[in-house]
Amino acid sequence: MSSWQASVLNMILSYVAKPSFSRGRSKLPIAEIRNRMLRLDQRWQPWPEDVNSDRIDLSESYLLKYHMKHDKQPSRSHAKLFYIRGGGFCFKTPNSHAKFIGDIMRNCHIDAYIPDYRLAPEHPFPAAINDVLEAYQKMVELHPDSPIILMGDSAGGNLAAALLQDIKQLQLPMPKGCVLFSPALDVALLGDAEKTLKVDDPLFTIESLLRLRGAYLNGQNPMTPRISPLQGDWTNMPPMLVFAGTRELMLQDSETLTGKIERAGGKVEAWFGKDMPHVYPLFEMLPEAKQARKEIYYFVHSLLMEF
């Protein structure tokens, strides 16, 4: 049984967040929703006081470096976290994500790099994945000998999974491990439609997902692994840790990925939180999120023990 905090959160998401994407004829333009989300993020979520951010210019976007101001236990290794923020390919919440990323940095004693990739619909596919790939290559150039932990949530999980496909194809240094939170992996929509329609998602509707999908695709073929990573080759991948909630429309994406990695002989651990919403580990008020974060810390520390 899920916590009472999860029940309250699901109710809030259903009555506040969900309608903003599904107002029939009165739907707001995506750019306006983005601006409202940014204002809310800046107003209600202060930037973590102990996290500094530096910006590195790339050809079309930026690579952000987060590091702790006063870490009493300096980085236990020279490892780096490469975190790809989600937002439906169209939005971003820098402060909220900085709080979550800062928590991982603080508990794992690791610096982080965050690709500030271009957003749809102004910049549809392949802008985001190209920016992410360039950012990863830049981080590797800056730290050629550093072990890397890859993470991504939602659309950022899609980009992280697509990045793994690019890394293997281009023979770049592979991350030591990867953590995905509710990754959106099946943009081609090949999952079980009946199973999806039975899900009572407190955040997304089918309509809202199709709207974001259309903004990102802009007519491109969704069967390429750079768009729908489930279509890629999942052999010879690093150890994976996957989180998803049973009340989200994209649950099948994580379930299918887990099965593909297991059949390919890879190492994967999956946590499917009962009655949990999309990207539930990011909601720190949930007891289930606190447990998920402990699993993340353990996963990262175990991978970096030898470095």
C-alpha positions in Angstrom: 0.0 0.0 0.0 1.3 3.5 -0.9 1.8 6.2 1.7 -0.8 8.9 2.5 1.6 11.4 1.1 1.5 9.7 -2.3 -2.3 9.8 -2.2 -2.3 13.5 -1.5 0.3 14.2 -4.2 -1.7 12.2 -6.8 -4.8 14.2 -6.0 -2.9 17.5 -6.3 -1.4 16.4 -9.6 -4.9 15.4 -10.9 -6.5 18.7 -10.0 -3.7 21.1 -10.6 -1.0 19.9 -13.0 -3.0 17.6 -15.3 -5.7 20.1 -16.5 -3.0 22.5 -17.8 -2.3 20.2 -20.7 -5.9 19.1 -21.4 -8.3 22.1 -21.5 -10.1 21.2 -24.8 -10.3 24.2 -27.0 -8.7 26.5 -24.5 -5.3 24.8 -24.5 -2.4 27.1 -23.9 0.4 27.3 -26.4 3.4 25.2 -25.4 5.6 28.3 -25.2 3.2 29.9 -22.7 3.1 26.7 -20.6 6.9 26.7 -20.6 7.0 30.3 -19.4 4.5 29.6 -16.6 6.4 26.6 -15.5 9.7 28.5 -15.3 8.0 31.3 -13.3 6.5 28.8 -10.9 9.8 27.0 -10.6 11.7 30.2 -9.8 9.1 31.4 -7.4 8.4 28.3 -5.3 11.6 26.4 -5.6 14.7 28.3 -4.4 18.1 27.3 -5.9 20.0 25.1 -3.5 22.3 27.3 -1.5 25.2 24.9 -1.5 25.3 24.3 -5.3 27.3 26.4 -7.6 26.6 26.4 -11.4 29.0 27.2 -14.2 28.2 27.4 -17.9 30.2 26.0 -20.8 29.3 27.2 -24.3 28.6 24.6 -27.0 27.8 25.1 -30.6 24.0 25.4 -30.2 23.4 25.0 -26.5 25.2 24.9 -23.1 26.7 22.4 -20.7 26.2 23.3 -17.1 28.6 22.2 -14.3 27.2 21.8 -10.8 29.6 21.6 -7.8 29.1 21.8 -4.1 30.3 25.0 -2.4 31.2 23.6 1.0 31.6 19.8 0.8 33.2 18.6 4.0 33.9 15.3 2.4 35.4 16.2 -1.0 34.6 14.0 -4.0 35.5 10.4 -3.1 36.6 9.9 -6.6 37.1 11.9 -9.8 33.8 10.4 -11.1 31.3 12.7 -12.8 27.5 12.6 -13.0 25.9 13.4 -16.4 22.3 14.2 -15.6 19.7 14.8 -18.4 16.7 16.8 -17.2 13.2 15.9 -18.3 10.4 18.1 -19.4 8.5 16.5 -22.2 11.2 17.7 -24.7 9.4 21.1 -24.4 9.9 22.4 -20.8 12.5 22.7 -18.1 12.4 23.4 -14.3 16.1 24.3 -13.5 15.6 24.9 -9.8 13.6 21.8 -9.0 16.0 19.6 -10.9 19.0 21.4 -9.2 17.5 20.4 -5.8 17.3 16.8 -6.8 20.6 16.7 -8.5 22.2 18.5 -5.6 20.9 15.8 -3.3 22.6 13.1 -5.3 25.8 15.1 -5.5 25.7 15.7 -1.7 25.2 12.1 -0.8 27.4 10.6 -3.5 30.2 13.3 -3.3 30.3 13.8 -7.0 30.2 16.8 -9.3 27.5 16.9 -12.0 27.3 18.0 -15.7 23.8 18.9 -17.1 23.2 19.5 -20.8 21.0 22.5 -21.3 19.6 21.3 -24.5 17.3 23.1 -27.0 13.5 22.6 -26.6 10.7 21.7 -28.9 8.6 22.8 -30.7 11.0 25.6 -31.7 13.8 23.0 -31.9 12.4 19.6 -32.7 14.3 16.3 -33.2 17.2 15.9 -33.6 18.2 19.1 -31.8 17.9 17.8 -28.2 19.8 14.5 -28.8 22.5 16.3 -30.8 23.0 18.8 -28.0 23.2 16.0 -25.4 25.7 14.1 -27.5 27.9 17.2 -27.9 27.6 17.9 -24.2 28.7 14.4 -23.3 31.7 14.6 -25.7 32.7 17.9 -24.1 32.6 16.4 -20.6 34.7 13.5 -21.8 37.1 15.9 -23.4 37.4 17.8 -20.1 37.7 14.6 -17.9 39.1 11.9 -20.2 39.9 9.5 -17.3 36.9 10.1 -15.1 34.3 7.3 -14.6 30.8 8.6 -15.5 27.4 7.9 -14.0 24.5 8.7 -16.5 21.0 9.6 -15.2 17.9 11.0 -16.8 14.2 11.4 -16.0 11.2 11.3 -18.3 12.1 12.9 -21.7 15.6 13.1 -20.2 15.5 9.4 -19.7 14.7 9.0 -23.4 17.7 11.2 -24.2 19.9 9.2 -21.8 18.9 5.9 -23.4 19.4 7.4 -26.9 22.7 8.7 -25.8 23.8 5.1 -24.8 23.0 4.0 -28.3 25.1 6.8 -29.8 27.9 6.1 -27.4 28.1 2.5 -28.4 27.9 3.3 -32.1 30.5 6.0 -31.9 32.7 4.0 -29.5 32.8 6.8 -26.9 33.7 6.0 -23.3 30.7 4.1 -21.8 29.3 5.2 -18.4 29.9 2.9 -15.5 26.2 2.8 -14.8 22.9 4.4 -15.7 19.8 5.4 -13.7 16.5 6.2 -15.4 13.4 7.7 -13.8 10.2 7.0 -15.7 11.9 7.2 -19.1 9.8 7.9 -22.2 11.3 5.2 -24.5 8.4 4.3 -26.9 7.8 7.4 -28.9 6.8 5.0 -31.7 3.8 3.9 -29.6 4.3 0.2 -30.1 3.2 -0.8 -26.6 -0.1 -2.5 -25.5 -2.7 0.2 -26.1 -5.4 -1.6 -24.0 -3.0 -1.9 -21.1 -2.1 1.8 -21.4 -5.7 3.0 -21.6 -6.5 1.2 -18.3 -3.9 3.3 -16.4 -5.3 6.1 -14.2 -2.3 8.5 -14.6 -2.6 11.5 -12.2 -0.4 13.7 -14.3 -0.7 12.9 -18.0 -3.5 12.2 -20.5 -3.1 10.4 -23.8 -3.8 13.8 -25.4 -1.0 15.6 -23.5 1.5 12.9 -24.4 0.5 13.0 -28.1 0.8 16.8 -28.0 4.4 16.7 -26.7 5.3 13.8 -29.0 4.1 15.8 -32.0 6.1 18.9 -31.0 9.3 16.8 -30.7 8.9 14.6 -33.7 7.8 17.3 -36.2 7.1 14.6 -38.8 10.2 12.5 -38.3 10.2 8.7 -38.3 9.7 7.6 -34.7 11.2 4.1 -35.3 14.8 5.3 -35.1 16.6 4.4 -31.8 17.5 8.1 -31.4 13.8 8.8 -31.0 12.5 5.5 -29.6 15.4 3.9 -27.8 13.5 0.6 -27.3 14.2 0.0 -31.0 17.9 0.0 -30.3 20.5 -2.7 -29.5 20.7 -3.3 -25.7 23.6 -5.7 -25.6 26.8 -4.7 -23.9 25.2 -1.9 -21.8 26.4 -0.7 -18.4 24.5 -1.8 -15.2 21.1 -0.1 -15.1 18.7 1.1 -12.3 15.2 1.9 -13.5 12.3 3.5 -11.5 8.7 4.0 -12.6 5.3 4.2 -11.0 2.4 1.9 -11.6 0.1 4.8 -12.1 1.8 6.3 -15.1 1.0 5.9 -18.8 4.7 5.2 -19.6 5.1 2.3 -17.2 5.3 -0.2 -20.1 8.4 1.7 -21.4 10.4 0.8 -18.3 9.0 -2.8 -18.2 9.9 -3.4 -21.8 13.4 -1.9 -21.4 14.0 -4.1 -18.3 13.1 -7.2 -20.3 15.3 -6.3 -23.2 18.3 -5.8 -21.0 17.7 -9.0 -19.2 17.4 -11.0 -22.4 20.6 -9.3 -23.7 22.4 -10.6 -20.6 22.8 -7.2 -19.0 22.5 -6.1 -15.4 19.3 -4.2 -14.5 17.4 -3.6 -11.3 13.9 -2.2 -11.6 11.7 -0.6 -9.0 8.0 -0.2 -10.0 6.5 1.9 -7.2 2.9 0.8 -6.4 0.5 3.7 -7.0 3.4 6.0 -7.6 3.2 8.9 -10.2 5.6 9.8 -12.9 9.2 10.4 -11.8 8.2 9.7 -8.2 11.8 9.7 -6.8 12.0 13.5 -7.5 9.2 14.2 -5.0 11.2 14.3 -1.8 8.1 14.5 0.5 7.2 10.9 -0.4 8.6 8.1 1.9 8.8 6.0 -1.3 11.0 8.7 -2.9 13.3 8.6 0.2 13.7 4.8 -0.2 14.3 5.2 -3.9 17.1 7.7 -3.2 18.8 5.3 -0.8 18.8 2.8 -3.7 20.4 5.4 -6.0 23.1 6.3 -3.5 23.9 2.6 -3.0 24.0 2.0 -6.7 26.4 4.9 -7.4 28.7 4.1 -4.4 28.9 0.4 -5.4 29.9 1.3 -9.0 32.6 3.7 -7.9 34.2 1.6 -5.1 37.0 0.6 -7.4 37.9 4.2 -8.5 
